[in-house]
Amino acid sequence: MVDASLSITVKFFATYQDVYGVPEVVWSFPVGTVVSEVFDRCVREHPQLESLRSTTRFGINLEFVEASTVLAPHDEVVLIPPVSGG
């Protein structure tokens, strides 16, 4: 039987790391999942993160991507919250 799930590493920074208390997790998602669904899972687990929806950017394997980008096996996803400073 073919495995119909993807193992994805999710790296957390700033607010995300503060909320989760770890720098990264490994999650499984169904084949065909888009990167915005990683954020959706974060919000289901920690509803306070919803306030970051409009300002979070996504990266896969060290490249910025659109929220609609489909995940591939063993992708490394980064949720990039708004940053300030200089």
Backbone torsions as a table, in degrees:
resi	resn	phi	psi	omega
1	MET	NA	138.0	-180.0
2	VAL	-81.5	135.6	178.1
3	ASP	-72.2	123.2	-177.2
4	ALA	-99.6	26.5	177.8
5	SER	-131.5	159.8	-179.8
6	LEU	-112.8	137.5	172.1
7	SER	-96.9	119.6	-174.2
8	ILE	-124.0	133.0	172.2
9	THR	-90.7	128.1	178.2
10	VAL	-112.7	120.6	179.5
11	LYS	-98.6	135.2	-179.0
12	PHE	-109.9	140.3	175.0
13	PHE	-133.8	159.9	172.7
14	ALA	49.6	-126.1	-175.5
15	THR	-55.4	-41.5	-179.1
16	TYR	-61.5	-43.5	179.3
17	GLN	-67.8	-36.7	176.9
18	ASP	-60.3	-43.3	-177.3
19	VAL	-70.6	-45.1	-177.0
20	TYR	-81.8	-26.1	178.8
21	GLY	76.0	9.9	177.2
22	VAL	-141.1	155.2	-179.3
23	PRO	-78.8	-20.6	179.4
24	GLU	-162.2	160.5	175.2
25	VAL	-138.2	162.0	172.0
26	VAL	-116.8	121.5	-179.0
27	TRP	-121.2	155.7	173.3
28	SER	-105.8	139.8	176.9
29	PHE	-134.1	155.5	175.8
30	PRO	-67.6	150.2	173.3
31	VAL	-55.7	138.2	-178.9
32	GLY	95.6	-2.2	179.3
33	THR	-67.0	140.0	175.2
34	VAL	-99.4	158.4	-172.2
35	VAL	-61.6	-30.2	178.9
36	SER	-64.3	-22.0	178.4
37	GLU	-71.5	-20.9	172.7
38	VAL	-65.7	-45.6	176.9
39	PHE	-61.5	-42.5	179.3
40	ASP	-56.9	-40.9	178.9
41	ARG	-64.2	-41.8	177.6
42	CYS	-57.7	-43.1	-179.2
43	VAL	-67.3	-38.6	176.8
44	ARG	-61.3	-39.4	-178.8
45	GLU	-79.3	-30.7	-177.1
46	HIS	-141.4	83.4	-174.4
47	PRO	-54.0	-23.5	-179.7
48	GLN	-64.6	-17.5	179.7
49	LEU	-76.1	-12.0	179.0
50	GLU	-53.9	-33.2	-178.2
51	SER	-63.4	-15.2	179.9
52	LEU	-94.1	-1.0	-173.8
53	ARG	-53.9	-48.7	-173.3
54	SER	-76.8	-13.2	-175.9
55	THR	-114.1	-7.3	179.8
56	THR	-77.4	135.0	173.1
57	ARG	-108.0	162.4	-176.3
58	PHE	-120.8	143.4	173.1
59	GLY	-129.6	142.6	172.5
60	ILE	-128.5	123.9	176.5
61	ASN	51.6	46.9	174.7
62	LEU	71.3	19.8	175.5
63	GLU	-129.7	137.5	173.6
64	PHE	-65.4	140.0	179.1
65	VAL	-136.8	163.9	174.7
66	GLU	-77.6	156.7	-179.2
67	ALA	-60.8	-23.3	-177.6
68	SER	-89.2	5.6	-178.9
69	THR	-68.7	129.9	-179.6
70	VAL	-78.6	134.8	179.7
71	LEU	-76.5	149.3	175.8
72	ALA	-116.9	160.3	179.5
73	PRO	-54.2	136.3	175.3
74	HIS	67.3	18.5	173.9
75	ASP	-62.4	152.6	172.3
76	GLU	-110.7	114.4	-176.3
77	VAL	-102.8	136.4	175.1
78	VAL	-121.6	130.7	172.6
79	LEU	-96.8	121.3	-173.9
80	ILE	-108.5	103.7	179.9
81	PRO	-76.1	167.3	176.2
82	PRO	-60.5	143.1	178.3
83	VAL	-124.4	153.5	177.1
84	SER	-139.1	170.9	179.7
85	GLY	115.2	-172.4	-179.4
86	GLY	-170.5	NA	NA
